[in-house]
Amino acid sequence: MSFATIEPCRSFRLAYGHGRPTIRPAWRKCLFLYFYFLDREFGVCHVRVQTWFPFTMQVYVNGHEWLARQMDKRALRYRRLENAFLWLADPGRVQRLADRFATLPWPAILDGFAQRVNPLLRDELQGYRYYWAVTAHPPIARRDARSTSHERCPGCGPRSSRSRS
């Protein structure tokens, strides 16, 4: 599934002044394409592509979904509500699995998504690759604050006035 939106983007403009025109960075409005996938490893994920040069791309994957799939492969029992793990049969083992998320071969994974959504990489930009910068919140095996049982998580829950930052 895909859709398109017009959004502000970082691009370039010609600047006229002394001598020849120069190219300057500028905020513009351009078309962004959003592609949604059901990936075997990551579940539902999406890719956002800017259609103007420099064709920036953002890939969104859900670490908790990846972790749930890893637990399923290993027959580890857990209870889940939406994107939160409410109970884990083996929290230590699950945390070790979660720690592997950061060590996945991210450049190859992200290049694979880029090849799927940017046809220019097969034609005009063949041989070029994206430079990937990762902003990630790795999945962690912890209690969710919405849980109703607090014996192992004092101060957590709906009545707690603590804020997590």
Contacts in CASP RR format, 6 or more apart in sequence:
PFRMAT RR
TARGET T0000
AUTHOR 0000-0000-0000
METHOD contacts of the structure
MODEL  1
MSFATIEPCRSFRLAYGHGRPTIRPAWRKCLFLYFYFLDREFGVCHVRVQ
TWFPFTMQVYVNGHEWLARQMDKRALRYRRLENAFLWLADPGRVQRLADR
FATLPWPAILDGFAQRVNPLLRDELQGYRYYWAVTAHPPIARRDARSTSH
ERCPGCGPRSSRSRS
1 35 0 8 1.000
1 36 0 8 1.000
2 33 0 8 1.000
2 34 0 8 1.000
2 35 0 8 1.000
2 36 0 8 1.000
3 33 0 8 1.000
3 34 0 8 1.000
4 31 0 8 1.000
4 32 0 8 1.000
4 33 0 8 1.000
4 34 0 8 1.000
5 31 0 8 1.000
5 32 0 8 1.000
5 34 0 8 1.000
6 29 0 8 1.000
6 30 0 8 1.000
6 31 0 8 1.000
6 32 0 8 1.000
7 29 0 8 1.000
7 30 0 8 1.000
7 32 0 8 1.000
8 27 0 8 1.000
8 28 0 8 1.000
8 29 0 8 1.000
9 27 0 8 1.000
9 28 0 8 1.000
9 29 0 8 1.000
9 30 0 8 1.000
9 32 0 8 1.000
9 50 0 8 1.000
9 52 0 8 1.000
9 56 0 8 1.000
10 25 0 8 1.000
10 26 0 8 1.000
10 27 0 8 1.000
10 28 0 8 1.000
10 54 0 8 1.000
10 56 0 8 1.000
11 25 0 8 1.000
11 26 0 8 1.000
11 27 0 8 1.000
11 28 0 8 1.000
11 30 0 8 1.000
11 50 0 8 1.000
11 52 0 8 1.000
11 53 0 8 1.000
11 54 0 8 1.000
12 23 0 8 1.000
12 24 0 8 1.000
12 25 0 8 1.000
12 26 0 8 1.000
12 53 0 8 1.000
13 23 0 8 1.000
13 24 0 8 1.000
13 26 0 8 1.000
13 28 0 8 1.000
14 21 0 8 1.000
14 22 0 8 1.000
14 23 0 8 1.000
14 24 0 8 1.000
15 21 0 8 1.000
15 22 0 8 1.000
15 23 0 8 1.000
15 24 0 8 1.000
28 52 0 8 1.000
30 50 0 8 1.000
30 51 0 8 1.000
30 52 0 8 1.000
31 51 0 8 1.000
31 52 0 8 1.000
32 48 0 8 1.000
32 49 0 8 1.000
32 50 0 8 1.000
32 51 0 8 1.000
33 48 0 8 1.000
33 49 0 8 1.000
33 51 0 8 1.000
33 117 0 8 1.000
34 46 0 8 1.000
34 47 0 8 1.000
34 48 0 8 1.000
34 49 0 8 1.000
35 46 0 8 1.000
35 47 0 8 1.000
35 49 0 8 1.000
35 116 0 8 1.000
35 117 0 8 1.000
36 44 0 8 1.000
36 45 0 8 1.000
36 46 0 8 1.000
37 43 0 8 1.000
37 44 0 8 1.000
37 45 0 8 1.000
37 46 0 8 1.000
37 47 0 8 1.000
37 113 0 8 1.000
37 116 0 8 1.000
38 44 0 8 1.000
39 45 0 8 1.000
39 61 0 8 1.000
41 66 0 8 1.000
41 69 0 8 1.000
42 61 0 8 1.000
42 62 0 8 1.000
42 63 0 8 1.000
42 65 0 8 1.000
42 66 0 8 1.000
42 69 0 8 1.000
43 61 0 8 1.000
43 62 0 8 1.000
43 65 0 8 1.000
43 66 0 8 1.000
43 69 0 8 1.000
44 62 0 8 1.000
44 65 0 8 1.000
45 59 0 8 1.000
45 60 0 8 1.000
45 61 0 8 1.000
45 62 0 8 1.000
45 113 0 8 1.000
46 59 0 8 1.000
46 60 0 8 1.000
47 57 0 8 1.000
47 58 0 8 1.000
47 59 0 8 1.000
47 60 0 8 1.000
47 113 0 8 1.000
47 114 0 8 1.000
47 116 0 8 1.000
47 117 0 8 1.000
48 57 0 8 1.000
48 58 0 8 1.000
48 59 0 8 1.000
48 60 0 8 1.000
49 55 0 8 1.000
49 56 0 8 1.000
49 57 0 8 1.000
49 117 0 8 1.000
49 118 0 8 1.000
50 56 0 8 1.000
50 57 0 8 1.000
55 118 0 8 1.000
55 120 0 8 1.000
57 113 0 8 1.000
57 114 0 8 1.000
57 117 0 8 1.000
57 118 0 8 1.000
57 130 0 8 1.000
59 110 0 8 1.000
59 113 0 8 1.000
59 114 0 8 1.000
62 83 0 8 1.000
63 101 0 8 1.000
63 138 0 8 1.000
63 139 0 8 1.000
64 83 0 8 1.000
64 84 0 8 1.000
64 85 0 8 1.000
64 139 0 8 1.000
65 83 0 8 1.000
66 101 0 8 1.000
66 139 0 8 1.000
67 85 0 8 1.000
67 94 0 8 1.000
67 97 0 8 1.000
67 98 0 8 1.000
67 101 0 8 1.000
67 139 0 8 1.000
67 141 0 8 1.000
68 78 0 8 1.000
68 80 0 8 1.000
68 85 0 8 1.000
70 97 0 8 1.000
70 100 0 8 1.000
71 78 0 8 1.000
71 94 0 8 1.000
71 97 0 8 1.000
74 97 0 8 1.000
76 88 0 8 1.000
76 89 0 8 1.000
76 90 0 8 1.000
76 93 0 8 1.000
76 94 0 8 1.000
76 97 0 8 1.000
77 88 0 8 1.000
77 89 0 8 1.000
78 85 0 8 1.000
78 87 0 8 1.000
78 88 0 8 1.000
78 89 0 8 1.000
78 94 0 8 1.000
79 85 0 8 1.000
79 86 0 8 1.000
79 87 0 8 1.000
79 88 0 8 1.000
80 86 0 8 1.000
81 144 0 8 1.000
81 146 0 8 1.000
84 144 0 8 1.000
84 146 0 8 1.000
85 94 0 8 1.000
85 141 0 8 1.000
85 142 0 8 1.000
85 144 0 8 1.000
86 143 0 8 1.000
86 144 0 8 1.000
86 147 0 8 1.000
88 94 0 8 1.000
88 141 0 8 1.000
91 141 0 8 1.000
92 141 0 8 1.000
94 141 0 8 1.000
95 140 0 8 1.000
95 141 0 8 1.000
98 138 0 8 1.000
98 139 0 8 1.000
98 140 0 8 1.000
98 141 0 8 1.000
99 138 0 8 1.000
101 136 0 8 1.000
101 138 0 8 1.000
101 139 0 8 1.000
102 136 0 8 1.000
102 138 0 8 1.000
106 132 0 8 1.000
106 134 0 8 1.000
107 132 0 8 1.000
110 130 0 8 1.000
110 132 0 8 1.000
111 129 0 8 1.000
111 130 0 8 1.000
114 121 0 8 1.000
114 129 0 8 1.000
114 130 0 8 1.000
115 121 0 8 1.000
115 122 0 8 1.000
118 125 0 8 1.000
121 127 0 8 1.000
121 128 0 8 1.000
143 152 0 8 1.000
143 153 0 8 1.000
143 156 0 8 1.000
145 156 0 8 1.000
145 157 0 8 1.000
145 158 0 8 1.000
145 160 0 8 1.000
145 164 0 8 1.000
146 157 0 8 1.000
146 158 0 8 1.000
147 153 0 8 1.000
147 156 0 8 1.000
147 157 0 8 1.000
148 157 0 8 1.000
150 156 0 8 1.000
150 157 0 8 1.000
155 162 0 8 1.000
156 162 0 8 1.000
END
